[in-house]
């Protein structure tokens, strides 16, 4: 598939119209280019990618953020989570206080103009700026998600490739270990871990959760390695004298990268839901730290009086998880060689016309 | 086969022991069960500490204490398992015996609903691939994937339960709501049926008018206050079921099957008043069971007497129709119970509860009222769990069916001139069900383990709540008791999935080699 020679390009014209169209598209492109093209054609996935990148930049730049505890990146938002500004009274519906000031309706349409205002997401019951709390919570939830994804992805790939490549005794030991860990539902093991290590901080919690999150991924990678290691190109490499290390890293891993990336994205969306669920139960991130799940659990009773305390954290969780799921879907389509995109009527007609022209020429 | 099962069971035993050992030590070393007593100011706290230490055998180090616990659990094989005591002095076994039925009730209905709806919608999206319906269902299923259940639960409590209760106080459907519901039904059915532009608009118009008409009539008759189907509606629905099941099962052109199913519908009509008499005068599960068995027996005999060839499929069709018709009769009985249920003091015209697994104030003398109470309490958790879990079935059944439809044997089936119904239902759908069945079994075990959050949100006291209590009070025996049940279920589910796979797919043989 990597490069289609001139000769095979001629032979494709004999194939049916759809094949010809999709084959012509990948002519002379590398695997990476094909995947990239296919991904960028998936509109929902590209839109989600843009969304998630903007959310990450927006959330992490809003408040002061300490990178590795050393460099302090100043944030652009005026309040912090500790500030206690006075509760804003007035122009709130139903006599409530501290309602959101964010406005999306421009002035010429009778609104207050597009802008954030003093407390865009409102204030909580004692006056904390809720925008700052949500930004902090989103930072925590996103970092937990990234750590779990990174750790789970790395361990899963390593374990899966070792047991898939070497088979035999190592394989059965590692896979029994996976069996051990898969018997326990994620929420249960997460609760035990979270309750005892949650007070060490969000990153430690993520670290421990990541140590248990790799099992499903390692099974998938192992399966991929088991099939790939029997293929001809691996035999060829071995005959040519390649070491095991070279075969794994240069020949098998690049071919398994599709399945790894796709499962890591799914792991990520599962991780953010797991973290929020644990924090909601009180077994995840604990106060005074903030997380999106914790915010929902703290303010769920005020839903009838101050609904904004409930909507905004939920909105962030759903947007993040939804975007990641769509990106995962786009990546799966892009990496799957059997995946055919829908060929429109117009393309089919054009192909038929060009075929007729070619026949007429002959 | 037997040797295979025994070998697998042995391996499962080892896995269970290993993982319980890991979890036992993880939990035991991570906290001190005496912590709250050490900081208490109770004058006899030293005595309490000694008593608790003796009770929970805290003087034995955790790795060794694990084997004491294991010894008690292994008593399962000689008839008296001992899961140890909780900190409150109750037996863990007793607590579990109360909690397991609650959790099962919580997840069973939603799992069945999610499977039926998920597979139904998944199949339709696969058949209408790249249609607008497909795209919108894909979006909906991704959205469901991304919803945290505790968030959905709060919304459902607010909008579904409280607003619905308010609506039931004075049940008048506003004109706006009527238009909206009718249009929604029109759009749904039109996109499911698909086809050319003309069919689309025909179906859209018909579905909109029918839905709008039904809601208007229901509203005019005050149906929401006195729900019920009555013999005519039961018969009508039963005839509809007969046609539908026949069409899906053997095709409407099979007159023998259609006649057998219609006989069942006639029997349903005849059985309506006797069945209600049985329900009123011989309350209990036995009466319900009797009605089911009578109708199913009618189905079997109708199938035998109408069929000349193909006896099996025709009997199957009639029996499925009989089963569904019996369900309709039972639903009708529940609807008739609605009015007396609403009038009880415990309910007082607010029938949809937001929390709890049953109303404690309700007098449980009437079989139907107390069961209706269980149903209304199941309503919100079932909606929430179904919303979350049916997305997975949509995605999975869609993907599998698309893969199957690309196979050569489907092309062969079409080339033979088989009808589209036969190709889809017999060649494609059955092969789709093979991987789906195994997923369902494993998923069900997972849902039970994951019910922790749902139970917390809706205030049910099932296994999740026991586990929660176990973590909060460092109650190791309680924790391990819940873990033992969920882990055993999940490994057994994996075994059952493997066996089912080999039973359904003749290409896979278990017991040969690995």
Interface residues (C-beta under 8 A of the other chain):
Chain A: X44 X176 X179 X180 X181 X182 X183 X184 X185 X186 X187 X188 X189 X191 X192 X193 X195 X196 X197 X269 X273 X276 X277 X280 X281 X283 X293 X296 X297 X300 X303 X304 X310 X314 X317 X318 X321 X322 X325 X326 X329 X342
Chain B: X15 X16 X18 X19 X22 X23 X26 X27 X30 X31 X130 X139 X142 X143 X145 X146 X147 X148 X149 X150 X151 X154 X158 X446 X449 X450 X452 X453 X456 X467 X468 X471 X472 X479 X482 X483 X486 X487 X490 X491
